Amino acid sequence: MLIKDLLETHFVTVGPEATWLDVLLVMEKHDTNGVYVVDADEKYLGMVTIAELVNFVVPPYMKENPILAKTAPAGTFIHLCEEKKKSKVSTFMDAEKPVFKSNMRLVEIVARSLATENYRLPVVDKGGKLVGVVNRRHIKDALIQHFKK
C-alpha cells in the first residue's frame, strides 16, 4: 500500500507570519491540535502542535526542574503565554520532522514515524508543496479495511 492511498487532503494551515496566538486560535476554530505552516505557494515549512505551543512558553529551567514550576505563583503559565503570544510561528514550529512523498510505501512511513515518534505526517509533492497528511487514524483505517476484506 502507498501513502497516496491514505492521504487526507483536508488539513489546517497557517502562514509564516502567524503568531503564537494566531496558531492557538486557528487550532480552536478548527478543533485540531496541530496545524501545518506553509508559504504563499503552499510549500511546506513546518508544523505546530499544541505540544510545541506549550513547550515554547515554558522556560527551560522549569522543564529541567519541575519543582521550580510547582513553586511558581498562580497564573504563571498564563503570564508566560501572554509574554509569547506575539512570537512568530517560525520561532517555535517544528521544521525538523520528516516529510513524505505520496509514492512511498506504507511500511516506510510507519517505520519512520515510529523512529521519530511523529504521528502527523506531512506529504509533499516534488516541489515541496503540502498535498496531504497521514496520521495514526489513517494507518488504523487502512489496517481495518484490509482485515475486514
C-alpha positions as CSV (number, residue, x, y, z in Angstrom):
1,M,0.0,0.0,0.0
2,L,1.2,3.5,-0.8
3,I,0.8,6.7,1.2
4,K,-1.3,8.2,-1.6
5,D,-4.0,5.5,-0.7
6,L,-4.3,7.0,2.8
7,L,-3.8,10.7,2.1
8,E,-6.0,13.2,3.9
9,T,-6.3,16.3,1.8
10,H,-8.3,18.4,4.3
11,F,-5.8,19.9,6.7
12,V,-5.3,23.2,8.5
13,T,-2.5,25.6,7.6
14,V,-1.1,28.9,8.7
15,G,1.4,31.2,7.0
16,P,4.8,32.0,8.3
17,E,3.6,35.4,9.5
18,A,1.2,33.8,12.1
19,T,1.8,34.4,15.7
20,W,1.6,32.1,18.7
21,L,-1.8,33.4,19.5
22,D,-2.9,33.1,15.9
23,V,-2.0,29.5,15.9
24,L,-3.8,28.8,19.1
25,L,-7.0,30.5,17.8
26,V,-6.8,28.6,14.5
27,M,-6.5,25.3,16.4
28,E,-9.6,26.2,18.4
29,K,-11.5,27.3,15.4
30,H,-10.8,24.0,13.5
31,D,-10.9,21.8,16.6
32,T,-7.4,20.4,16.0
33,N,-4.2,20.0,18.0
34,G,-1.9,20.5,15.0
35,V,-1.5,22.8,12.0
36,Y,0.9,22.9,9.1
37,V,3.0,26.0,8.2
38,V,3.1,26.8,4.5
39,D,4.4,29.7,2.5
40,A,2.3,31.7,-0.1
41,D,3.0,28.9,-2.7
42,E,1.8,26.3,-0.2
43,K,5.3,24.9,0.2
44,Y,5.6,23.1,3.5
45,L,7.7,24.8,6.1
46,G,6.9,23.0,9.3
47,M,4.2,22.0,11.7
48,V,2.9,23.2,15.1
49,T,1.1,21.0,17.6
50,I,-0.2,22.0,21.0
51,A,2.9,20.5,22.4
52,E,5.1,23.0,20.5
53,L,2.9,25.9,21.7
54,V,3.2,24.8,25.3
55,N,6.9,23.9,25.1
56,F,7.7,27.3,23.6
57,V,6.3,29.2,26.6
58,V,7.7,27.1,29.5
59,P,11.2,28.2,30.3
60,P,14.0,25.6,30.1
61,Y,14.7,25.9,33.8
62,M,11.2,24.8,34.7
63,K,11.3,21.9,32.3
64,E,14.7,20.8,33.8
65,N,13.5,21.2,37.3
66,P,9.7,20.7,37.7
67,I,9.9,21.5,41.4
68,L,10.5,25.1,40.4
69,A,7.4,25.1,38.3
70,K,5.5,23.7,41.3
71,T,6.5,26.7,43.4
72,A,5.6,29.2,40.8
73,P,2.8,31.6,41.7
74,A,-0.8,31.1,40.5
75,G,-1.2,32.4,37.0
76,T,2.4,31.9,35.9
77,F,1.5,29.7,32.9
78,I,-1.0,32.3,31.6
79,H,1.6,35.0,32.2
80,L,4.2,33.1,30.2
81,C,1.7,32.6,27.4
82,E,0.9,36.3,27.4
83,E,4.7,37.1,27.0
84,K,5.0,34.9,23.9
85,K,1.6,35.4,22.2
86,K,3.1,37.8,19.5
87,S,6.0,35.5,18.7
88,K,6.2,34.4,15.0
89,V,5.4,30.8,14.2
90,S,9.0,30.4,12.7
91,T,10.4,30.6,16.3
92,F,8.5,27.7,17.6
93,M,7.3,25.5,14.7
94,D,8.9,22.1,14.2
95,A,10.7,22.2,10.8
96,E,12.8,19.1,11.6
97,K,10.2,16.4,11.3
98,P,10.4,14.3,8.2
99,V,8.2,14.9,5.1
100,F,7.0,12.1,2.9
101,K,6.2,11.6,-0.8
102,S,2.9,10.1,-1.9
103,N,4.5,7.2,-3.7
104,M,6.2,5.9,-0.6
105,R,5.1,2.5,0.8
106,L,3.1,2.3,4.0
107,V,5.7,0.3,5.8
108,E,8.3,3.0,5.2
109,I,6.1,5.8,6.6
110,V,5.1,3.6,9.6
111,A,8.8,2.8,10.4
112,R,9.9,6.4,10.1
113,S,7.1,7.7,12.2
114,L,7.8,5.2,14.9
115,A,11.5,6.1,14.9
116,T,10.7,9.8,15.3
117,E,7.6,9.4,17.5
118,N,5.9,11.6,14.9
119,Y,2.3,10.7,14.0
120,R,1.3,13.8,12.0
121,L,3.0,13.1,8.7
122,P,3.1,15.8,6.1
123,V,3.1,14.6,2.4
124,V,4.6,16.9,-0.2
125,D,5.0,16.8,-3.9
126,K,8.3,17.1,-5.9
127,G,8.3,20.9,-5.4
128,G,7.8,20.7,-1.6
129,K,4.1,21.7,-1.8
130,L,2.0,20.2,1.0
131,V,-0.5,17.9,-0.7
132,G,-1.9,16.0,2.2
133,V,-1.3,14.4,5.6
134,V,-1.3,11.0,7.1
135,N,-1.9,10.3,10.8
136,R,-2.4,7.3,13.1
137,R,-6.1,7.2,12.3
138,H,-5.4,6.8,8.6
139,I,-3.0,3.9,9.3
140,K,-5.5,2.3,11.6
141,D,-8.3,2.6,9.0
142,A,-6.1,1.0,6.3
143,L,-5.4,-1.9,8.6
144,I,-9.1,-2.3,9.4
145,Q,-10.1,-2.2,5.7
146,H,-7.5,-4.8,4.9
147,F,-8.6,-7.3,7.6
148,K,-12.3,-6.8,7.0
149,K,-12.0,-8.0,3.4
